[in-house]
Amino acid sequence: MPKTLILLFHPHLERSRANKALCEAAHGLPDVEIVDMQALYPDGRIDTDAEVHRLIAADRIVFQFPLQWYSTPPLLKSWQDAVLTRMFYIAYEAEGAKLAGKPLLVVATAGNAPDAYAPDGANLFPLHDLLKPLRATAHRCGLAWAEPFLIYNAHKADDEALQAAAEHYVVRLGRLAATESGDKAA
Ligand SMILES: Cc1cc2nc3c(=O)[nH]c(=O)nc-3n(C[C@H](O)[C@H](O)[C@H](O)COP(=O)(O)O)c2cc1C
């Protein structure tokens, strides 16, 4: 069956509310696999064979993480350095080429409010702009960029807001699953 692979990069999932709520909602959806990368690689030593296999076996890829200092948690960067470098610079024909056209959805939770990400706000740039390195990576790797799924005010959100976000996430994953490889991603 076509599969959505959610790679979760949260340095402290035990303290999480937002990402935990999203994962709980996605858990058990048909054809969705969630991999807690921090639990798998607590020492940061990534099994590149396993990760390459996982990506090639997936039909759609999701990077899910809390924003940290306007960027991704460090394990996601390490994963890119290890896995994508191998697939796209060392073994392109055998590995990297096999990702062509697969949709990539970035799911990011942010502590700040949307207006903090306005030009006159505390963070100066829109979150979409801060995610451009991931968009460039998707482009370089031939992945179809999907509109990111962003949760603002993540650490202040009450249970009701988290529940609503989780329900939206399930809908969004459903839309992503409905896109065919090579289509404009949902
Ligand atoms: C080290 C660190 C850096 C952070 N940097 C940012 C940031 O740059 N922008 C932002 O909006 N929130 C930032 N936050 C807040 C987190 O993004 C927020 O707490 C998280 O998304 C909440 O999700 P969770 O409940 O799953 O942990 C940061 C938090 C930590 C611990």
The ligand as an ORCA input file, in Angstrom:
! r2SCAN-3c Opt
* xyz 0 1
  C      15.996     25.607     22.094
  C      14.672     26.149     21.644
  C      14.620     27.060     20.622
  C      13.375     27.575     20.186
  N      13.356     28.455     19.155
  C      12.161     28.926     18.703
  C      12.121     29.819     17.589
  O      13.126     30.159     16.969
  N      10.903     30.286     17.210
  C       9.734     29.907     17.836
  O       8.653     30.361     17.422
  N       9.756     29.044     18.879
  C      10.938     28.546     19.310
  N      10.976     27.652     20.363
  C       9.692     27.176     20.918
  C       9.324     25.815     20.339
  O       9.263     25.843     18.932
  C       7.985     25.353     20.901
  O       8.113     25.278     22.289
  C       7.586     24.020     20.326
  O       7.302     24.119     18.954
  C       6.368     23.464     21.045
  O       6.110     22.160     20.561
  P       6.142     20.886     21.538
  O       5.031     21.070     22.548
  O       5.928     19.726     20.642
  O       7.510     20.854     22.177
  C      12.181     27.142     20.814
  C      12.250     26.220     21.864
  C      13.465     25.723     22.274
  C      13.502     24.724     23.413
*
